[in-house]
């Protein structure tokens, strides 16, 4: 799906909307993609100026190829953007949690995100499902949830209000000092694997990690 207009909008209106090809080009991106309902996806590359999620109810969009989207606006706690294996998302304008604590970014395996997450307003959750994911930019999320076997490297600042939750054997690598403030670093799996449930935090470059609570 290509456009030569600066005003073209792609709207997912009721869920299970699927685009089998590319959306926009680098030279001619769509002005806006709007998302409502569940089960929406784009199979090809995506180029757009703005990705807006509906404000009234939960909705989701899965990007199955690389994407350049200037800005992403989550407008509901259940707004979810999903990246599958080995994809890149570049968003110079960042991913914004609208009124705060809104929006979910889910990373499967080997995804690379270049963007500030929670730019302007904190997002609700970053779900790290699989290994090899990275975010280059500042991150402000109510919860960074690292699944068993999930791994995320943050090349930027993890905001103090962000809590980190491990589901047993997750890995989080930080490149900047991190203090949770009122947040915490916790593990949701007690006695995981027959022993004490645990996650791994790798702290680079003589940095300091402190927590306001948790285990």
C-alpha positions in Angstrom: 0.0 0.0 0.0 1.7 3.2 -1.2 0.8 6.8 -1.1 1.9 10.0 -2.8 -0.2 12.1 -0.5 0.9 13.7 2.8 -2.6 13.1 4.2 -3.2 9.3 3.8 -4.5 7.4 6.8 -4.7 3.7 7.3 -7.4 2.8 9.9 -7.9 -0.5 11.7 -11.4 0.0 12.9 -12.8 -3.2 14.5 -10.0 -5.7 15.0 -8.5 -8.6 13.0 -7.5 -6.2 10.2 -4.5 -7.5 8.3 -2.3 -5.8 5.7 -0.4 -8.4 3.7 2.1 -6.0 2.1 4.2 -2.9 2.9 2.6 0.3 4.2 4.1 3.5 2.9 7.7 4.1 1.9 10.6 6.0 3.5 10.1 8.8 0.9 6.3 8.7 1.2 5.1 7.6 4.6 1.5 7.4 5.6 0.4 10.4 7.6 -1.3 8.3 10.3 -2.1 4.7 11.2 -5.0 4.4 13.7 -5.7 1.2 15.6 -8.9 -0.1 17.2 -9.8 -3.6 18.2 -7.6 -6.7 18.6 -5.7 -8.9 16.2 -4.5 -6.3 13.8 -1.2 -6.8 11.9 1.0 -5.5 9.1 3.1 -8.1 7.3 5.4 -5.9 5.4 7.5 -2.8 6.2 5.8 0.1 7.8 6.5 3.8 7.2 4.3 6.3 8.9 4.4 9.7 10.7 2.1 8.8 13.5 0.7 5.6 15.0 -2.4 6.3 17.1 -4.1 3.7 19.3 -7.8 4.2 20.2 -8.6 5.8 23.5 -11.8 4.0 24.4 -10.7 0.4 24.7 -7.8 -2.0 24.4 -6.4 -2.6 21.0 -3.3 -4.1 19.4 -1.1 -4.1 16.3 1.6 -6.6 15.4 4.4 -5.4 13.2 5.8 -8.4 11.3 8.6 -6.5 9.5 10.8 -3.4 10.1 9.1 -0.1 10.8 10.0 3.6 10.8 7.2 5.5 12.6 8.0 9.0 13.8 5.7 8.8 16.9 3.5 6.3 18.6 0.7 7.3 20.9 -0.8 4.8 23.4 -4.1 6.1 24.6 -5.4 3.2 26.7 -3.8 1.0 29.3 -4.5 -2.0 27.0 -3.0 -0.4 23.8 -0.3 -2.9 22.7 2.3 -2.7 20.0 3.9 -6.1 19.3 7.2 -6.9 17.5 8.0 -10.4 16.4 11.4 -12.0 15.7 14.4 -10.0 14.5 12.7 -6.7 13.5 13.6 -3.1 14.0 11.4 -0.2 15.1 12.7 3.4 14.7 10.6 6.2 16.3 12.4 9.5 16.4 9.4 11.1 18.2 9.2 8.3 20.8 6.5 6.1 22.2 4.2 8.1 24.5 1.9 6.8 27.2 -0.8 9.6 26.7 -2.2 10.4 30.1 0.5 8.2 31.8 0.8 4.5 32.5 -0.8 3.7 29.2 0.4 1.3 26.5 2.3 -2.0 26.2 5.3 -2.7 24.1 5.8 -6.5 23.6 9.1 -7.7 22.2 9.4 -11.3 21.1 12.9 -12.4 20.0 15.9 -10.4 18.7 14.1 -7.0 18.1 15.9 -3.7 18.0 14.0 -0.5 19.1 15.6 2.9 18.6 13.3 5.3 20.4 12.6 6.9 23.7 9.9 4.8 25.5 7.5 6.7 27.6 8.5 9.9 25.9 6.4 12.6 27.5 4.3 10.2 29.5 5.3 6.8 31.0 4.0 3.6 29.3 2.4 0.9 31.3 4.5 -2.2 30.4 7.4 -3.4 28.3 6.9 -7.2 27.9 10.2 -8.9 27.1 9.1 -12.4 25.9 12.3 -13.7 24.2 16.1 -13.2 24.1 18.2 -10.7 22.2 16.0 -7.6 22.4 17.5 -4.1 22.7 16.2 -0.6 23.2 18.4 2.5 22.4 16.9 5.4 24.2 15.5 6.4 27.5 12.9 4.1 29.0 10.1 5.1 31.4 7.7 2.3 32.1 5.6 1.4 35.1 6.9 -2.2 34.7 9.6 -3.8 32.6 8.4 -7.4 32.7 11.1 -9.9 31.6 9.7 -13.4 31.0 11.5 -16.6 31.7 14.2 -16.8 29.0 13.6 -13.2 28.0 16.5 -10.7 27.6 16.6 -7.0 27.1 19.5 -4.5 26.8 18.8 -0.9 27.4 21.3 1.5 25.9 20.0 4.6 27.6 18.5 5.7 30.9 15.9 3.5 32.7 13.8 6.0 34.5 13.7 5.8 38.4 10.0 5.2 38.5 10.3 2.1 36.4 9.9 -1.2 38.2 11.5 -4.4 36.9 9.8 -7.8 37.2 11.5 -11.1 36.4 9.6 -14.3 35.7 12.4 -16.5 36.8 15.3 -16.7 34.4 15.2 -13.3 32.7 18.1 -11.0 31.9 18.2 -7.2 31.9 21.4 -5.4 30.8 21.8 -1.7 31.7 24.2 0.9 30.4 23.2 3.7 32.7 22.8 4.0 36.4 19.4 3.0 37.7 17.6 3.8 40.9 14.1 2.5 41.2 12.9 5.2 43.7 9.5 3.9 44.8 9.7 1.0 42.3 11.3 -2.3 42.9 13.2 -5.2 41.3 11.2 -8.4 42.0 10.7 -11.9 40.8 7.2 -13.3 40.3 8.3 -16.9 40.4 8.9 -18.1 44.0 11.3 -21.0 44.2 11.6 -21.2 40.5 13.3 -24.2 39.0 13.4 -25.9 42.4 15.5 -23.2 44.0 15.1 -19.5 44.6 13.4 -17.7 41.7 15.8 -15.2 40.2 16.5 -12.9 37.3 19.9 -11.4 36.2 20.8 -7.8 35.9 24.0 -7.0 34.1 25.3 -3.5 35.0 28.0 -2.1 32.7 30.6 0.6 33.1 30.9 1.1 36.8 27.2 1.9 37.3 25.1 1.7 40.4 21.7 0.0 40.8 19.6 0.7 43.8 16.1 -0.2 44.6 13.3 1.1 46.8 12.2 -2.3 47.8 11.6 -5.8 46.4 13.7 -8.9 46.3 
